[in-house]
Amino acid sequence: LELGLDHELRLSVAPTAELRSGDERLDPPGVVDELSLERELLGVVSGVEYEFSAWEERFSNILFAKSYYQVQRAEEVGIGSEILRRDRDTGQFGFGNSLRVKTTEWLDLKASYEFATRLPEVLEVFGDGLLIESNLDIEPEESHNVNIGGQLDIDGLVVGGFRGEVNGFLREVDNLIVLTGDDRTFSYQNVFGGRVLGVEGSLNWASPNDILTLGGYTTYIDYRNTSSDGDFGAFEGDRIPNRPYLLANALARLKFDEVFQNDDQIGLDWDTRFVQEFFRNWESAGDPSFKQTVDSQLQHSVAIGYTGAWWPAQYSFSVEMQNLTNEALFDFFGVQRPGRLLFVKATLDY
């Protein structure tokens, strides 16, 4: 809704509905099938924002407010196989402000603050019926979020163009939702307090005519337990477990146009990804020499693709090999991922 030149008002409503049902056929007769119990999670996130821009849109400010509402309808098995109701209605509000200033033709500065709520997701509340157990008492996260950054965009130089971005961020969280567990089962739990300090940056260079592109990205996140209360109070000051804190990515792309005919293209891509080693559980618990870790990982991938047109059809063909050196890779739960993978893809469009 435009309120006039340089003024705009926007409204949004995002409803969600998630229902679970199941049938456990391995249970013996007379045992309550927990998969068949009622599992409903309904939510509505609404927002209103006002944007003001000036100086030919070189300055922009967005002020916003949000409403969060979630309805939980659930059952669980009590003592003596009694079915208990576990219903809950949750209502929260949030607000914030975002500022962007284009200082020059090639440099943007931005900053934002938000008091936000993250409603629990269906997996965090009801689990997956197998490895992740339900937690019908889990509370929403509330956080103060601050972001400050800048973006660089320079084109038309003799040596090509540069694009870069640096962002620093802070999150102060109450009732941080964390996945914890052992080698058999997991569940999502609330850590009373958490603090996230981090920085992320990227830099990309493209040669004249975009024949060669090089880029790099890195993220460092210091995710800490800041509460001395609750079940995890003994681990105050520890990093939140099972989360990588240092990640990096580098890529290179070589591209040639009009190789065999007009409007065709050949591209060769190289991608390298790195994840620093991290603990699967609280870092201060137990002897570090015997603690489970997810080891550092370095993965390389390469791909080659060709696109062209043969009127009235367009076609493409690509070959990609991931994990070129067949390294042992794991996700952030320590579950092993596939080794070397080869993908071949061909498309034809009329």
LONUMAR-126123 format. One record per residue: residue in one letter; x negated, y, z negated of N, C-alpha, C in turn. Coordinates in pm, whole numbers, plus 50000, padded with zeros to 5 digits. Each point is the difference from the previous one (the first is absolute). Last residue first. Example, Ala and Ser with C-alpha at 12.3 -4.5 7.8 and 13.67 -1.06 7.14 Angstrom:
s487154977549292499185011949994500775010949927;a499714942850007500895011950000499105012050000;
END
This chain:
y488864723852519500585005550121500765012749968;d495714969749760501215008249986500425005050137;l496604962149722500415004750132501325007349985;t495454978349686501355005550012500225004650144;a496534968449637500265005050134501435005050007;k495794982049628501325005950021500095005250143;v496964969349601500105003450142501415004750027;f496354989949555501335003750049499885003650149;l497154973649563499975004450138501435002650047;l496864994749507501284999350071499845005550141;r497084980549522499955006250132501324997750075;g500904990649518498665002950049500065006850135;p503975003549610499444991850108498585004250036;r501415009549499500615003250128499364991650110;q500594993749432499175000450119500825002750124;v500885017749491500464989450089499255001150132;g499775030449611499004989450007500434988350086;f502285042649927500324990249897498964988949996;f499925035850325499695005349868500534991449887;d498454977450465500845011549972499765004349856;f496204976050317501064997949902500875012449991;l495804971450319500765012149967501154996649907;a495104980650231501054996149906500695012749951;e497644997550496499755002149858501154994649916;n498695000950508500654989349923499695000949851;t498845030850378498954991949938500544989149909;l502965030750232499094994750100498964990549941;n504655021349881499044993149914498974992650085;q503705011350317499865005549866499084991249916;m501075010350550499474990349904499805007249867;e502905006750503499495005349873499514988649913;v501855016050532499434989149922499375006249876;s503885014750421499015002849896499564987149932;f503105026550431499414987549955498935003449897;s504565022350315498855001549910499534986149958;y503545030850376499534987749939498805003149910;q504565020550319498835003449921499574987549924;a503155011250481499704993149875498775006149931;p502345007950451500515007949886499654993949864;w496345005450257501375005150009500964989350052;w495704996149717500224995550136501475002450029;a496015013649600501345001050057499964995150144;g496964994249494500105005150135501445000350047;t496054987249568501365004050037499985005850140;y496774968749622500155006350132501465003250024;g496134986649567501325000550060499995007150135;i497024976449542499905005850132501384999350065;a497394996249471501134998050091499695006650134;v497984983749460499735005550132501184996950091;s498225001649432500954995950102499645006850132;h498044987949453499815006250131501054994550097;q498995005049422500684993550113499765007950127;l498544992149446499635007550119500524992650121;q500455001549414500374994450130499605009550111;s499274985249428499905010150105500234993350136;d502204974249593498685004250045500095011050106;v503154987949579500164999150145498735006150059;t500394975549501499915012050082500454996850142;q499934979749448500384998350139499925013450073;k496894986749565501285005750041500254997650148;f496084989449702500934989250031501355005150051;s496355028749866499334990050085500904988450036;p501385036349703499975003850141499364989450090;d502724990749541498615001450039499935003250150;g504515013349719499154988550028498595003750042;a503435038150052500424987349939499064988850040;s499935046450161499394998949867500374986949930;e501705012650443498544999150006499354998449863;w504894981750189499465011649928498504998649983;n501584972250406500695002649873499335011949932;r498494985250425501394995850011500795002849873;f495555027950200500474989649909501474996750027;f496445018050387500795004849887500494988249918;e496495018250456500414989849903500805006349885;q499995024750480499084997449891500584989549904;v500815007050543500695001249872499024996249890;f500135013950574499294996049880500885002449877;r499954995850594500695003549876499244994349880;t499745012450578499344994249883500695004849874;d500654996650585500515004649871499284992549888;w500155012450579499294993349892500475005949868;d501604997850568500115005049863499194991349905;l501025014750557499264990749915499955006049860;g503025006250501499565004649869499304989049922;i502005018450524499344989249926499505005749869;q503925014450406499085003249891499454987349940;d503145025750451499644988449919498955004249896;d502055028850354500834997749881499664987249924;n498275000850497500505011549926500844995449880;q496344965650150501075007050069500395012249917;f496334972949872500334992550121501075006850083;v498305023049617498894991050032500244992850132;e502175038249701499984998450145498804991650045;d499185014249512501235002050077499744998050150;f497724984449491499755003850138501345000750074;k497694997949456501164999850090499595004950138;l498394982549464499475003850130501124998350102;r499375004349426500834996750116499345005650125;a499284987449426499445005550123500884995550116;l499905003849405500504995050128499295007050115;a500294988849414499335006850110500474993950131;n501205002849424500364994950132499245008250104;a500604988149418499425007750110500334993150132;l501055001749412500284994350131499395009150106;l500504990549429499165006050102500224992750132;y502444987849611499795014149970499105007050101;p503744954349930498725005150050499875014949974;r502854965049697500185010550099498625004650049;n501164968849626500494994450126500295010650105;p499915017649494499434988250065500624997150136;i499015047749741501144991250023499524987950080;r496465024949690500635000950131501234990850005;d498585018149518499644990450105500605004250134;g500875022849577498765004050067499564990650109;e503094979949628499955014450030498635003650057;f502064956349850499165002150117499975014750042;a502644982049636498634995949969499055002850116;g504785007050034499295010549929498564996749968;f503884976250230498695001650062499195011049932;d504504987749865499304987250015498595001550054;g501955043349754500594989650082499134987650011;d497715048749912501234993649950500434988850094;s496415032550066499584990749894501174992549941;s498905024950510500864998649882499424989949901;t498485012650460499745011149908500814998949871;n497834971050457501004999249895499685010749896;r498455003650533499704996549862501254998949914;y497485005350521501354996949948499834994649858;d497305025850423499724996349861501354998949928;i498154999250538501125001849909499604995049862;y498095014050536499594996049866501145003349905;t498994993950572500915003349889499394994949870;t498835011250575499654994349870500975004949894;y498694997350581500975003149895499494993749870;g498405013550559499764993749872500985004849896;g498694998050586500735004749884499634992449875;l499225011450583499434994249878500745005749880;t500374995250582500565005149875499374992449884;l499425010350577499534993249880500605006949877;i501505014650419499444987150042499574991849878;d502235046050061500424989249911499494986350044;n499115046350181500874990850076500394987649920;p496025022849775500775006450108500724989450085;s499144982449520499145005950102500855007550103;a501144991649472500354995350134499135007250101;w500384988149426499395007450109500404993550132;n501545002049432500044993850132499355009250102;l500824989749429499345008350100499984992450131;s502285000449449499844994150133499305010050091;g501454987649431499505008450106499874992550130;e501895001749436499954992950126499555009650109;v500424992649417499655008550114499964991250124;g502044999749440499464994450122499665010650103;l502254982849482499175010650058499374994350126;v504154986649627499354997250128499265012550045;r502344976149524499495011950069499274995550125;g503994981249605498944997850097499575013250063;g503294973449576499395011950058498894996550096;f502974966549801500645012349952499425012650066;v500544952750236498945005649917500465013949960;n503044956650180499745014349983498795002349911;q501114956450347500155005349866499735015049999;y500964952550337499775014449996500335005149861;s498174949350137501195008149975499605014549998;f498164944750136499805014249983501325006349958;t497334946950010501145008950019499605014549975;r496614965050027501234992950037501165009350030;d495425011449842499834992550125501294993450048;d500685042749701498884990749995499904992750133;g502055051949861500284985749996498744991949989;t502535053050138499054992749916500354985150003;l501135051650246500164985650015498914993049919;v502345050349921498794992550034500354985250011;i502095054449934500374986250033498794992750056;l500655043949647499384995350122500354985250022;n501475036649665500604987250038499504995250137;d498715048049962500624993149887500704987550051;v495795032950211501164991250012500444994949864;e496955037650311500184996649859501334992549990;r496355012750420501314995249957499944996849851;l497065027550428500134996449859501424995549975;f496185011050443501334998149942499914995549855;g497395021550495499834995749862501374999049935;n497835000850535501105001849905499584995049863;v498185013350544499614996549864501175003149909;e498634994150570500965003049894499434995249867;g498865010250582499664995049868501045004049898;r498224999550561501175000549913499624993949866;f497595020250500499904994349866501335001549928;g497744999250550500895005349897499844992649868;g496385010250436501274993249979500835006749892;v495695015450176499764986149957501294992449974;v500085045850130499194993350102499804985349967;l504415022449806498575002349990499264992650111;g504935000049898499445008550104498535003249987;d503194989949565499964994450136499255009550092;i501164988449441499235008350092499934992850134;d502334998449480500324995750136499315009550098;l500754985049431499155006650099500324994450138;q502265004149465499954992750127499265008450103;g500834993549414499785008250117499854991450124;g502094999249438499184995250111499855010050111;i502474981549492499325011650058499114995050113;n504284983149629499174997450117499415013150052;v502864974849549499355011850054499104995850116;n504294980649650499104997650112499485013250056;h502634973149559499635013350047498914998150105;s503964962949831498635004750019499965014750039;e502954951049834500115014650009498585005550008;e502694948750084498825008349979500405014850006;p503444959549845499475007850112498715007249960;e501284953349753500435014050004499445007150123;i501364945949840498995009050051500575014050019;d502104957049847499835011549910499025010450054;l501104956550198501205008150005499925012249910;n496714965150263499905008449880501165009950005;s498144949250256500835012149988499675007549872;e496314969350270501164998849914500765013249991;i496694975750378500205012649928501304999049921;l498674963250267498805003649925500185012649916;l504104981450193498974989850008498805003649911;g504005027450088500554986749981498974989050002;d499385049150023500184993550131500554985949987;g500725047349678498984990350038500274994050136;f502505035749751500534986350010498964989650036;v498885047549934501064997149904500354985150000;e496795017450305499505002949866501034996649892;l501094996150463499024989849964499495002149858;v502955032150184500704987549973499024988949960;e498575050149886500464993250120500554986349965;p499735047549692499484986450023500604993950126;l499415053349966500914989849951499414986150026;r497675048849930500004988550091500864989149939;t499425057349956500414987249943499884989350108;a497705053049904500694990050080500364987949916;f498015053550051500424991549889500944989750061;e496055030450254501314993649993500154992649868;y496735037350334500274994349868501404993850005;s495735019050366501364996449964500054995149856;a496865024850448500084996049860501454996949967;k496185013450440501314996049950499894995849854;l497425024250482499904996749859501394996849948;d497225002250511501245000649921499684996349855;l497175015950485499984995649861501355002449933;w498655013250460499484986449986500024994749857;e501445044250155500554991150101499584985649980;t500155028449561499465003250132500664990650100;t501754999949570499095011249980499365004650131;k504604975649835499084998350113499065012149998;v503104974949603499505012550057499024996850112;r504124976749647499024998150108499645013550059;l502764973149549499505012350062498974996650106;s504284978749656498924997050093499635012750075;n502904980049527499735010850094498774996450083;g504224976149645498625002650040499905011450098;f503334961749667499865012750071498545001950038;g504134962349774498645004050031500005013050077;f503254961949669499885011650089498525003150023;q503484954749846498845008449979500025011650098;g502944953049788500065012750070498815008849964;t502224945349966498875009049978500175012550084;d502734952749784500085011450090498895009749963;r501184943649918499355012549961500215010550109;d501154944249802500315011350087499315012649949;r500284947749902498865009049987500175011750096;r502884954849745499985011350092498785008749973;l500454945349905500045013449942499975010550110;i501094944049903499745010050104500215013949940;e498494951049761501015010550009499585010350104;s497694958549832500485001450139501135010250013;g497424991949593501104990750022500635001250136;i497415041949888499894988049918501224991250022;g499385031750405499645001949860499854986749928;v499725020750536500374988749915499505002649858;e501555038750371498894991449964500494989149904;e501735042150391500274990249895498704992649969;a501685051250245499234987649995500484991249886;r500105050650276501004990449957499354986250005;q498575056050026499564986149992501154991649945;v499065051350245500944991349929499484985850006;q498045054750067499924985750030500944992249909;y498215053150193501024992549924499934985550044;y497505052850042499794985650012501064992949915;s498805051650248500794992649903499824985150028;k497185050350112500494986750035500824994249885;a497665049450241500514993149882500614986850045;f496365043050198500974989150013500404994649863;l497155039550340500474997749863501104989550006;i495815019550335501204991649989500284997549852;n497015034750364500244995749862501324992449996;s495935022150367501234992449980500094995749854;f497045031850402500274997849858501344992649988;r498505010950422498684997149942500104997649851;e503555012950328499924986349948498584996349955;e501145044850129500074991350118499694985549963;w500455031149648498775002450077499924990450118;a503244980949641499685013950034498725000450082;s504284965949750498755001550075499825014550041;f503004964049650499775013850044498665000550072;e503944961249812498725003350061499985014550047;y502744962849648500065013150064498605003350051;e503094952949842498775007650008500205012850079;v502474953449732500235012750067498675007550001;g502044945049915499065011049990500475012450073;s501044944649789500495011950070499005011449981;v500694942849946499055011049980500475011650087;v502104951049789500215011750085498955010549962;g501234941949931499345012649970500365010950099;l500774944849783500535010450088499365013349961;l499694943549923499275012449971500435010450104;e501274946449791500355011350085499245012349954;r500944944949894498825008450019500365011250098;e502184954149698500235012750068498725008450001;l499584946349986500505010749915500115013050078;s498174957050156501385003150034500595011249915;l495564981449941500055006650131501415004050039;e499054974749604499715014349985500025007450133;d502544955349815499175004050113499775015149993;v501084963349597500475012150069499005003850109;v500884949249823499105011449979500495011850082;g502104956450019500255006349871499105011749969;p498264962750343501405003349969500115006049860;p495275007150238500844988449964501425004349968;d496675026350352500434999849861500844987549972;l498295013650436499154990949923500414999449853;r501895028750350500504986450011499144989949924;e501385054750010498884991549962500474985449995;d501665048050237500474986849960498794991249974;g501665057250064499164988650026500604987249948;s500175059850083500734987849971499104988250035;r500125059249948499294987250004500974988649973;l499895055650183500684989449929499234987050018;e499815057950074499254987450011500654989649910;a500525053550228500724989149932499264987050026;t499595059250044499484986550023500844990149922;p499985056550200500524988949917499334986850035;a499055054750063499484987050043500514989049907;v500535055950169500564989749912499554986550055;s498915057950056499824986050038500624991049893;l499345055850209500614990849904499784985750049;r497895054450085500234986250043500554991749886;l498935054550199500474991849889500324986150052;e496955047850150500724987850037500334991949875;h497655049550236500634994049882500804987850044;d497715031450301498994995749903500604994149872;l503465025750280498654998550049499064996749884;g504854985649897499475012050064498604997350045;l502524966649799500585011349927499575013350062;e500594945450164499195012050009500735011749935;l500084944349946500855011950000499125012350000;
END
